[in-house]
Amino acid sequence: MNKKCLCVTYFLRSQKGGIQAYLRYLEKGLKQHGWQVETIYLDDVISLTALRGRGWLAGLFRVSPLFRRLFDNQRILATKNLFKRLASTIEKKVAIQKPDIIHIQDPYAAYAILPITQRKKIPLIITNHGSVMRESEFGPHYKNFIDSIEKTAFQNAQAIILVGEHLKTVVLEKAPNTSCFMIHNAIDVDDFLRKEKKEYPNLPRDYILIVARLDPEKGVDVGLKAFQQVSEKYPDINLVIVGDGRLKGQLKKLTSRLAITKRTHFLGWISSTNISALYQKAKIVWVPSRPWYNIQEPLGIVALEAMAWGKSIVASRIGGLAEIFAKGGSLLVPPDDPKALAEATLALLKDSSLAERIAREAQKIVQEDYDIDQWIKKVLNVYSKVLK
């Protein structure tokens, strides 16, 4: 009989990002090896309309330390209520599916369903993608609450999968006795290159590409400032930005202040099915992520997608980006440094042989080290150890 895996995350199905991509590849890889897989997201538990209705509240947490302090306890109660609803949904699913393993993508969902996994004796695996709660939005009581959740979840998991070496220290501090396995993210290289190519006839011929959520940690503002410097030397090159987020309005205003509006193109969010052609035709791909409070780029799927197409890449030397490009395949620059990003880009534009070498290295590295076939075997090895 086929083994069964239940995947759960505190994230939303409707969000677009690395965890959603991770779950798509996990489901695909497990099914190819005969597993039955079901995945539950937070918006399967509470309606998306209700979650969006709290958006103004999240905004107040971001801008007002006083608001965070005053309403810490209420926020804790609201989070606990959400955990109860998630646990109730999972318990019903477990009764029907009877999974052999529950694989969680964050410690928060893991904490919520710990009583179920312990009562039913179902092995619990957590993939740690890095911190997903923004310390910039914490009050002191809520921070202690989150720290306690992470510690309890990590200590009670049967195994933790880390997507980057830089995540090991924090996890080991909280759960020194839990088995940890380092497995970098991956993509289905062949499938990504085979995707039907949507045409974008209105795009310029030569462009630099950024694919990112328009949130602070992604450093798109750094890219805009760097592009101003690049465009002074190469007036025919453009910047194409794919993604959406809460900084969209601010970034467009910055584009205007930098006088690069005519050559900067915000395309919004584009599905994984339609994005492949944008990578293929890009001259250079930027991944300008920056550390933001407790958040670092764990291992960008965007970087792997650009590598699959053999693109010249300039990326920040932080977190998982520094790890995957340790053997080459990119020019690494300090984060939050527009001048360094611009200078590395100008070097690639001036020296075609350097750009071609970087691109070849990138494609070779992703095919050898970050393809789904090798990755899913490593995940299954963790499952095997836990099931023993």
C-alpha positions as a LaTeX table, in Angstrom:
\begin{tabular}{lrrr}
\hline
Residue & $x$ (\AA) & $y$ (\AA) & $z$ (\AA) \\
\hline
Met1 & 0.00 & 0.00 & 0.00 \\
Asn2 & 1.26 & 3.50 & $-0.87$ \\
Lys3 & 2.51 & 5.68 & 1.94 \\
Lys4 & 0.56 & 8.84 & 2.74 \\
Cys5 & 1.89 & 12.29 & 3.55 \\
Leu6 & $-0.12$ & 15.24 & 4.85 \\
Cys7 & 1.57 & 18.60 & 4.22 \\
Val8 & 0.52 & 21.63 & 6.25 \\
Thr9 & 1.56 & 25.27 & 6.33 \\
Tyr10 & 0.59 & 28.43 & 8.22 \\
Phe11 & 0.99 & 30.24 & 4.88 \\
Leu12 & $-1.73$ & 30.97 & 2.36 \\
Arg13 & $-2.37$ & 29.04 & $-0.84$ \\
Ser14 & $-3.16$ & 32.39 & $-2.46$ \\
Gln15 & 0.28 & 33.82 & $-1.61$ \\
Lys16 & 3.01 & 33.51 & $-4.20$ \\
Gly17 & 6.45 & 32.67 & $-2.94$ \\
Gly18 & 9.12 & 30.13 & $-2.18$ \\
Ile19 & 7.11 & 28.02 & 0.29 \\
Gln20 & 4.27 & 27.61 & $-2.20$ \\
Ala21 & 6.80 & 26.54 & $-4.85$ \\
Tyr22 & 8.44 & 24.16 & $-2.35$ \\
Leu23 & 5.10 & 22.50 & $-1.68$ \\
Arg24 & 4.35 & 22.14 & $-5.40$ \\
Tyr25 & 7.66 & 20.39 & $-5.97$ \\
Leu26 & 7.29 & 18.28 & $-2.82$ \\
Glu27 & 3.86 & 17.06 & $-3.89$ \\
Lys28 & 5.05 & 16.33 & $-7.41$ \\
Gly29 & 8.19 & 14.48 & $-6.27$ \\
Leu30 & 6.38 & 12.38 & $-3.67$ \\
Lys31 & 3.68 & 11.36 & $-6.14$ \\
Gln32 & 6.34 & 10.31 & $-8.64$ \\
His33 & 7.64 & 7.93 & $-5.95$ \\
Gly34 & 4.21 & 6.47 & $-5.26$ \\
Trp35 & 3.16 & 8.53 & $-2.24$ \\
Gln36 & $-0.33$ & 9.88 & $-1.73$ \\
Val37 & $-0.14$ & 13.56 & $-0.79$ \\
Glu38 & $-2.59$ & 16.16 & 0.46 \\
Thr39 & $-1.72$ & 19.77 & 1.34 \\
Ile40 & $-3.53$ & 22.15 & 3.68 \\
Tyr41 & $-2.89$ & 25.90 & 3.67 \\
Leu42 & $-4.14$ & 28.49 & 6.13 \\
Asp43 & $-6.80$ & 29.75 & 3.71 \\
Asp44 & $-8.26$ & 26.23 & 3.68 \\
Val45 & $-9.01$ & 26.83 & 7.36 \\
Ile46 & $-10.18$ & 30.44 & 7.45 \\
Ser47 & $-11.71$ & 32.31 & 4.53 \\
Leu48 & $-9.45$ & 34.54 & 2.49 \\
Thr49 & $-12.01$ & 37.33 & 2.84 \\
Ala50 & $-11.69$ & 37.22 & 6.62 \\
Leu51 & $-7.90$ & 37.24 & 6.44 \\
Arg52 & $-7.85$ & 40.20 & 4.06 \\
Gly53 & $-10.21$ & 42.02 & 6.35 \\
Arg54 & $-7.46$ & 42.10 & 8.96 \\
Gly55 & $-5.01$ & 43.78 & 6.61 \\
Trp56 & $-5.50$ & 47.23 & 8.12 \\
Leu57 & $-4.72$ & 45.76 & 11.54 \\
Ala58 & $-1.43$ & 44.31 & 10.26 \\
Gly59 & $-0.59$ & 47.76 & 8.93 \\
Leu60 & $-1.00$ & 49.26 & 12.38 \\
Phe61 & 1.34 & 46.65 & 13.85 \\
Arg62 & 3.97 & 47.58 & 11.27 \\
Val63 & 3.93 & 51.31 & 11.89 \\
Ser64 & 3.09 & 51.64 & 15.58 \\
Pro65 & 5.27 & 50.17 & 18.39 \\
Leu66 & 2.71 & 51.55 & 20.87 \\
Phe67 & $-0.10$ & 49.64 & 19.17 \\
Arg68 & 1.96 & 46.44 & 19.31 \\
Arg69 & 2.56 & 46.83 & 23.04 \\
Leu70 & $-1.04$ & 47.71 & 23.87 \\
Phe71 & $-2.57$ & 44.84 & 21.95 \\
Asp72 & 0.05 & 42.10 & 22.44 \\
Asn73 & $-2.24$ & 39.99 & 24.62 \\
Gln74 & $-5.19$ & 40.31 & 22.25 \\
Arg75 & $-2.94$ & 39.30 & 19.39 \\
Ile76 & $-1.79$ & 36.24 & 21.30 \\
Leu77 & $-5.41$ & 35.23 & 21.91 \\
Ala78 & $-6.24$ & 35.71 & 18.23 \\
Thr79 & $-3.25$ & 33.57 & 17.19 \\
Lys80 & $-4.24$ & 30.81 & 19.62 \\
Asn81 & $-7.76$ & 30.86 & 18.17 \\
Leu82 & $-6.33$ & 30.48 & 14.68 \\
Phe83 & $-4.23$ & 27.54 & 15.90 \\
Lys84 & $-7.38$ & 25.87 & 17.27 \\
Arg85 & $-9.14$ & 26.23 & 13.93 \\
Leu86 & $-6.11$ & 24.83 & 12.10 \\
Ala87 & $-5.87$ & 21.90 & 14.53 \\
Ser88 & $-9.58$ & 21.13 & 14.12 \\
Thr89 & $-9.28$ & 21.05 & 10.32 \\
Ile90 & $-6.16$ & 18.85 & 10.47 \\
Glu91 & $-7.78$ & 16.43 & 12.93 \\
Lys92 & $-10.68$ & 15.86 & 10.53 \\
Lys93 & $-8.26$ & 15.36 & 7.63 \\
Val94 & $-6.12$ & 12.93 & 9.66 \\
Ala95 & $-9.19$ & 10.84 & 10.51 \\
Ile96 & $-9.96$ & 10.47 & 6.79 \\
Gln97 & $-6.48$ & 10.24 & 5.24 \\
Lys98 & $-4.65$ & 8.39 & 8.05 \\
Pro99 & $-1.24$ & 9.76 & 7.02 \\
Asp100 & 2.01 & 7.95 & 7.72 \\
Ile101 & 3.85 & 11.29 & 8.07 \\
Ile102 & 2.85 & 14.90 & 8.59 \\
His103 & 5.29 & 17.33 & 6.96 \\
Ile104 & 4.95 & 20.94 & 8.17 \\
Gln105 & 6.51 & 24.00 & 6.52 \\
Asp106 & 6.82 & 26.18 & 9.63 \\
Pro107 & 6.93 & 25.74 & 13.43 \\
Tyr108 & 3.62 & 27.57 & 13.92 \\
Ala109 & 1.44 & 25.03 & 12.13 \\
Ala110 & 3.54 & 22.31 & 13.78 \\
Tyr111 & 2.83 & 23.73 & 17.23 \\
Ala112 & $-0.88$ & 23.93 & 16.47 \\
Ile113 & $-1.17$ & 20.23 & 15.65 \\
Leu114 & 1.36 & 18.77 & 18.09 \\
Pro115 & $-1.40$ & 17.28 & 20.31 \\
Ile116 & $-2.81$ & 15.45 & 17.28 \\
Thr117 & 0.51 & 14.01 & 16.12 \\
Gln118 & 1.41 & 12.92 & 19.63 \\
Arg119 & $-1.99$ & 11.37 & 20.35 \\
Lys120 & $-2.09$ & 9.58 & 16.99 \\
Lys121 & 1.64 & 8.75 & 17.09 \\
Ile122 & 2.21 & 10.22 & 13.62 \\
Pro123 & 5.82 & 11.29 & 12.89 \\
Leu124 & 6.17 & 15.06 & 12.50 \\
Ile125 & 8.74 & 16.64 & 10.18 \\
Ile126 & 9.28 & 20.39 & 9.98 \\
Thr127 & 10.99 & 22.11 & 7.09 \\
Asn128 & 12.54 & 25.31 & 8.43 \\
His129 & 12.51 & 27.94 & 5.69 \\
Gly130 & 13.83 & 30.59 & 8.06 \\
Ser131 & 11.88 & 32.96 & 10.25 \\
Val132 & 8.51 & 33.80 & 8.76 \\
Met133 & 7.30 & 36.09 & 11.57 \\
Arg134 & 8.53 & 39.67 & 11.24 \\
Glu135 & 10.21 & 40.88 & 14.45 \\
Ser136 & 9.48 & 44.40 & 13.22 \\
Glu137 & 5.80 & 43.69 & 13.96 \\
Phe138 & 6.29 & 42.11 & 17.40 \\
Gly139 & 5.50 & 43.54 & 20.77 \\
Pro140 & 7.55 & 42.11 & 23.69 \\
His141 & 4.89 & 39.65 & 24.90 \\
Tyr142 & 4.12 & 38.42 & 21.41 \\
Lys143 & 7.83 & 37.90 & 20.70 \\
Asn144 & 8.14 & 35.71 & 23.81 \\
Phe145 & 5.01 & 33.83 & 22.71 \\
Ile146 & 6.50 & 33.16 & 19.25 \\
Asp147 & 9.86 & 32.10 & 20.71 \\
Ser148 & 8.08 & 29.60 & 22.96 \\
Ile149 & 6.08 & 28.22 & 20.02 \\
Glu150 & 9.21 & 27.71 & 17.90 \\
Lys151 & 11.10 & 26.03 & 20.74 \\
Thr152 & 8.24 & 23.64 & 21.57 \\
Ala153 & 7.62 & 22.74 & 17.93 \\
Phe154 & 11.28 & 22.11 & 17.09 \\
Gln155 & 11.87 & 20.05 & 20.23 \\
Asn156 & 8.88 & 17.79 & 19.57 \\
Ala157 & 9.50 & 17.14 & 15.86 \\
Gln158 & 11.00 & 13.83 & 14.83 \\
Ala159 & 13.15 & 15.61 & 12.24 \\
Ile160 & 13.87 & 19.12 & 10.96 \\
Ile161 & 14.83 & 19.79 & 7.36 \\
Leu162 & 16.91 & 22.96 & 6.95 \\
Val163 & 16.92 & 24.65 & 3.55 \\
Gly164 & 20.18 & 26.46 & 4.33 \\
Glu165 & 23.26 & 25.98 & 6.52 \\
His166 & 22.78 & 29.48 & 7.95 \\
Leu167 & 19.57 & 28.30 & 9.64 \\
Lys168 & 21.30 & 25.62 & 11.70 \\
Thr169 & 22.51 & 27.79 & 14.59 \\
Val170 & 19.07 & 29.13 & 15.55 \\
Val171 & 17.41 & 25.72 & 15.33 \\
Leu172 & 20.12 & 23.96 & 17.34 \\
Glu173 & 19.86 & 26.59 & 20.06 \\
Lys174 & 16.16 & 25.82 & 20.44 \\
Ala175 & 16.22 & 22.07 & 19.82 \\
Pro176 & 19.73 & 20.63 & 20.26 \\
Asn177 & 18.47 & 17.04 & 20.47 \\
Thr178 & 16.23 & 16.99 & 17.39 \\
Ser179 & 17.68 & 15.39 & 14.24 \\
Cys180 & 18.43 & 18.02 & 11.59 \\
Phe181 & 19.03 & 17.40 & 7.88 \\
Met182 & 20.43 & 19.99 & 5.45 \\
Ile183 & 18.53 & 19.82 & 2.15 \\
His184 & 18.69 & 22.88 & $-0.09$ \\
Asn185 & 15.62 & 23.73 & $-2.15$ \\
Ala186 & 15.29 & 22.53 & $-5.74$ \\
Ile187 & 13.27 & 22.98 & $-8.91$ \\
Asp188 & 12.16 & 20.67 & $-11.70$ \\
Val189 & 14.70 & 21.98 & $-14.21$ \\
Asp190 & 13.46 & 20.11 & $-17.29$ \\
Asp191 & 9.82 & 20.94 & $-16.60$ \\
Phe192 & 10.61 & 24.62 & $-16.04$ \\
Leu193 & 12.50 & 24.86 & $-19.34$ \\
Arg194 & 9.71 & 23.03 & $-21.19$ \\
Lys195 & 6.93 & 25.32 & $-20.00$ \\
Glu196 & 4.87 & 26.90 & $-22.75$ \\
Lys197 & 6.42 & 30.26 & $-23.59$ \\
Lys198 & 3.96 & 33.12 & $-23.25$ \\
Glu199 & 4.88 & 36.01 & $-25.52$ \\
Tyr200 & 5.40 & 39.52 & $-24.16$ \\
Pro201 & 5.48 & 41.62 & $-27.35$ \\
Asn202 & 5.49 & 44.98 & $-25.57$ \\
Leu203 & 8.62 & 44.32 & $-23.51$ \\
Pro204 & 11.93 & 45.94 & $-24.48$ \\
Arg205 & 14.61 & 43.86 & $-26.15$ \\
Asp206 & 17.32 & 44.32 & $-23.49$ \\
Tyr207 & 16.32 & 44.19 & $-19.84$ \\
Ile208 & 17.45 & 43.27 & $-16.34$ \\
Leu209 & 14.93 & 41.11 & $-14.50$ \\
Ile210 & 13.88 & 41.09 & $-10.84$ \\
Val211 & 11.34 & 38.49 & $-9.68$ \\
Ala212 & 10.34 & 39.16 & $-6.06$ \\
Arg213 & 7.60 & 40.04 & $-3.63$ \\
Leu214 & 7.55 & 43.80 & $-3.22$ \\
Asp215 & 8.42 & 43.58 & 0.47 \\
Pro216 & 11.38 & 45.16 & 2.32 \\
Glu217 & 13.54 & 42.04 & 2.59 \\
Lys218 & 13.58 & 41.54 & $-1.19$ \\
Gly219 & 15.57 & 44.74 & $-1.77$ \\
Val220 & 13.74 & 45.90 & $-4.90$ \\
Asp221 & 14.45 & 49.50 & $-3.88$ \\
Val222 & 18.15 & 48.63 & $-3.95$ \\
Gly223 & 17.64 & 47.38 & $-7.50$ \\
Leu224 & 15.94 & 50.63 & $-8.55$ \\
Lys225 & 18.82 & 52.73 & $-7.19$ \\
Ala226 & 21.36 & 50.47 & $-8.90$ \\
Phe227 & 19.44 & 50.61 & $-12.16$ \\
Gln228 & 19.66 & 54.40 & $-12.17$ \\
Gln229 & 23.46 & 54.06 & $-12.17$ \\
Val230 & 23.48 & 51.32 & $-14.82$ \\
Ser231 & 21.16 & 53.24 & $-17.11$ \\
Glu232 & 23.49 & 56.24 & $-17.14$ \\
Lys233 & 26.07 & 54.06 & $-18.91$ \\
Tyr234 & 23.61 & 51.92 & $-20.90$ \\
Pro235 & 20.63 & 54.13 & $-21.81$ \\
Asp236 & 18.96 & 51.42 & $-23.92$ \\
Ile237 & 18.66 & 48.85 & $-21.13$ \\
Asn238 & 15.42 & 48.45 & $-19.13$ \\
Leu239 & 14.38 & 46.99 & $-15.78$ \\
Val240 & 11.50 & 44.50 & $-15.59$ \\
Ile241 & 10.05 & 43.76 & $-12.15$ \\
Val242 & 7.74 & 40.77 & $-11.62$ \\
Gly243 & 5.89 & 40.58 & $-8.32$ \\
Asp244 & 3.47 & 42.32 & $-6.03$ \\
Gly245 & 3.42 & 43.39 & $-2.40$ \\
Arg246 & 2.83 & 46.11 & 0.11 \\
Leu247 & 5.67 & 48.35 & $-1.13$ \\
Lys248 & 4.39 & 48.63 & $-4.69$ \\
Gly249 & 3.21 & 52.23 & $-4.31$ \\
Gln250 & 6.42 & 53.34 & $-2.58$ \\
Leu251 & 8.58 & 51.67 & $-5.23$ \\
Lys252 & 6.73 & 53.38 & $-8.06$ \\
Lys253 & 7.23 & 56.74 & $-6.34$ \\
Leu254 & 10.94 & 55.95 & $-5.96$ \\
Thr255 & 11.09 & 55.13 & $-9.67$ \\
Ser256 & 9.69 & 58.57 & $-10.41$ \\
Arg257 & 12.15 & 60.33 & $-8.07$ \\
Leu258 & 15.05 & 58.51 & $-9.73$ \\
Ala259 & 13.77 & 59.53 & $-13.20$ \\
Ile260 & 13.74 & 55.93 & $-14.48$ \\
Thr261 & 9.98 & 55.50 & $-14.89$ \\
Lys262 & 10.03 & 55.15 & $-18.69$ \\
Arg263 & 12.50 & 52.27 & $-18.55$ \\
Thr264 & 11.11 & 50.47 & $-15.49$ \\
His265 & 8.26 & 48.01 & $-16.05$ \\
Phe266 & 6.18 & 46.65 & $-13.14$ \\
Leu267 & 4.39 & 43.56 & $-14.47$ \\
Gly268 & 2.71 & 42.47 & $-11.23$ \\
Trp269 & 2.49 & 38.84 & $-10.25$ \\
Ile270 & 2.93 & 36.30 & $-13.08$ \\
Ser271 & 2.24 & 32.58 & $-12.67$ \\
Ser272 & 5.04 & 30.02 & $-12.80$ \\
Thr273 & 3.51 & 28.77 & $-16.05$ \\
Asn274 & 4.00 & 32.11 & $-17.79$ \\
Ile275 & 7.21 & 33.42 & $-16.26$ \\
Ser276 & 9.67 & 31.15 & $-18.03$ \\
Ala277 & 9.93 & 33.30 & $-21.16$ \\
Leu278 & 10.83 & 36.36 & $-19.08$ \\
Tyr279 & 13.86 & 34.56 & $-17.68$ \\
Gln280 & 14.80 & 33.24 & $-21.11$ \\
Lys281 & 14.95 & 36.68 & $-22.70$ \\
Ala282 & 16.46 & 38.59 & $-19.78$ \\
Lys283 & 19.99 & 39.88 & $-20.20$ \\
Ile284 & 20.79 & 39.71 & $-16.48$ \\
Val285 & 18.81 & 38.57 & $-13.40$ \\
Trp286 & 19.12 & 40.39 & $-10.09$ \\
Val287 & 18.40 & 38.89 & $-6.65$ \\
Pro288 & 19.04 & 41.95 & $-4.42$ \\
Ser289 & 17.67 & 40.54 & $-1.13$ \\
Arg290 & 18.71 & 42.14 & 2.15 \\
Pro291 & 18.60 & 41.06 & 5.81 \\
Trp292 & 15.45 & 42.52 & 7.37 \\
Tyr293 & 15.20 & 42.14 & 11.13 \\
Asn294 & 15.12 & 38.35 & 11.61 \\
Ile295 & 14.54 & 37.53 & 7.93 \\
Gln296 & 17.23 & 36.41 & 5.49 \\
Glu297 & 16.79 & 34.87 & 2.07 \\
Pro298 & 16.79 & 31.14 & 2.93 \\
Leu299 & 17.38 & 29.83 & $-0.59$ \\
Gly300 & 15.70 & 31.74 & $-3.37$ \\
Ile301 & 13.67 & 29.72 & $-5.87$ \\
Val302 & 14.08 & 32.73 & $-8.18$ \\
Ala303 & 17.85 & 32.17 & $-8.22$ \\
Leu304 & 17.36 & 28.51 & $-9.17$ \\
Glu305 & 14.93 & 29.43 & $-11.96$ \\
Ala306 & 17.39 & 31.95 & $-13.39$ \\
Met307 & 20.17 & 29.36 & $-13.17$ \\
Ala308 & 18.04 & 26.83 & $-15.06$ \\
Trp309 & 17.90 & 29.24 & $-18.02$ \\
Gly310 & 21.63 & 29.86 & $-17.83$ \\
Lys311 & 21.32 & 33.55 & $-17.01$ \\
Ser312 & 24.03 & 35.90 & $-15.78$ \\
Ile313 & 23.07 & 36.59 & $-12.16$ \\
Val314 & 24.02 & 39.24 & $-9.63$ \\
Ala315 & 22.87 & 38.36 & $-6.10$ \\
Ser316 & 23.33 & 39.51 & $-2.53$ \\
Arg317 & 25.91 & 37.68 & $-0.45$ \\
Ile318 & 23.52 & 36.60 & 2.31 \\
Gly319 & 21.81 & 33.47 & 3.64 \\
Gly320 & 21.12 & 30.70 & 1.19 \\
Leu321 & 22.19 & 32.80 & $-1.81$ \\
Ala322 & 25.77 & 32.78 & $-0.56$ \\
Glu323 & 25.53 & 29.00 & $-0.16$ \\
Ile324 & 24.22 & 28.08 & $-3.60$ \\
Phe325 & 26.66 & 30.41 & $-5.34$ \\
Ala326 & 29.67 & 29.32 & $-3.29$ \\
Lys327 & 31.04 & 27.45 & $-6.34$ \\
Gly328 & 30.30 & 30.25 & $-8.82$ \\
Gly329 & 27.34 & 30.90 & $-11.09$ \\
Ser330 & 26.82 & 34.48 & $-9.92$ \\
Leu331 & 28.55 & 37.69 & $-9.02$ \\
Leu332 & 27.86 & 38.17 & $-5.32$ \\
Val333 & 27.66 & 41.67 & $-3.85$ \\
Pro334 & 27.07 & 43.07 & $-0.35$ \\
Pro335 & 23.37 & 43.45 & 0.44 \\
Asp336 & 21.81 & 46.91 & 0.60 \\
Asp337 & 24.55 & 48.31 & $-1.65$ \\
Pro338 & 23.20 & 49.82 & $-4.91$ \\
Lys339 & 26.68 & 50.92 & $-6.02$ \\
Ala340 & 28.10 & 47.39 & $-5.71$ \\
Leu341 & 25.08 & 45.93 & $-7.53$ \\
Ala342 & 25.49 & 48.47 & $-10.34$ \\
Glu343 & 29.25 & 47.90 & $-10.65$ \\
Ala344 & 28.87 & 44.11 & $-10.87$ \\
Thr345 & 26.17 & 44.54 & $-13.51$ \\
Leu346 & 28.31 & 46.94 & $-15.54$ \\
Ala347 & 31.14 & 44.40 & $-15.43$ \\
Leu348 & 28.84 & 41.78 & $-16.98$ \\
Leu349 & 27.56 & 44.19 & $-19.62$ \\
Lys350 & 31.09 & 45.22 & $-20.59$ \\
Asp351 & 32.60 & 41.72 & $-20.62$ \\
Ser352 & 30.54 & 39.21 & $-22.61$ \\
Ser353 & 32.98 & 36.37 & $-21.90$ \\
Leu354 & 32.56 & 36.91 & $-18.14$ \\
Ala355 & 28.78 & 36.97 & $-18.53$ \\
Glu356 & 28.82 & 33.75 & $-20.56$ \\
Arg357 & 31.08 & 31.99 & $-18.05$ \\
Ile358 & 28.83 & 32.98 & $-15.13$ \\
Ala359 & 25.77 & 31.76 & $-17.04$ \\
Arg360 & 27.36 & 28.38 & $-17.90$ \\
Glu361 & 28.42 & 27.86 & $-14.29$ \\
Ala362 & 24.92 & 28.66 & $-13.06$ \\
Gln363 & 23.24 & 26.19 & $-15.38$ \\
Lys364 & 25.72 & 23.43 & $-14.55$ \\
Ile365 & 25.33 & 23.95 & $-10.79$ \\
Val366 & 21.51 & 23.86 & $-10.83$ \\
Gln367 & 21.43 & 20.73 & $-12.99$ \\
Glu368 & 23.94 & 18.87 & $-10.83$ \\
Asp369 & 22.94 & 20.02 & $-7.34$ \\
Tyr370 & 19.44 & 21.50 & $-7.30$ \\
Asp371 & 17.22 & 19.43 & $-9.55$ \\
Ile372 & 14.09 & 17.85 & $-8.12$ \\
Asp373 & 15.24 & 14.26 & $-8.75$ \\
Gln374 & 18.20 & 14.46 & $-6.35$ \\
Trp375 & 16.25 & 16.62 & $-3.89$ \\
Ile376 & 13.22 & 14.35 & $-3.45$ \\
Lys377 & 15.49 & 11.35 & $-2.78$ \\
Lys378 & 17.06 & 13.28 & 0.11 \\
Val379 & 13.61 & 14.13 & 1.50 \\
Leu380 & 12.52 & 10.50 & 1.21 \\
Asn381 & 15.67 & 9.45 & 3.05 \\
Val382 & 14.56 & 11.63 & 5.98 \\
Tyr383 & 11.09 & 10.07 & 5.83 \\
Ser384 & 12.66 & 6.61 & 5.90 \\
Lys385 & 14.76 & 7.42 & 8.97 \\
Val386 & 11.73 & 8.82 & 10.81 \\
Leu387 & 9.48 & 5.87 & 9.94 \\
Lys388 & 12.04 & 3.41 & 11.30 \\
\hline
\end{tabular}
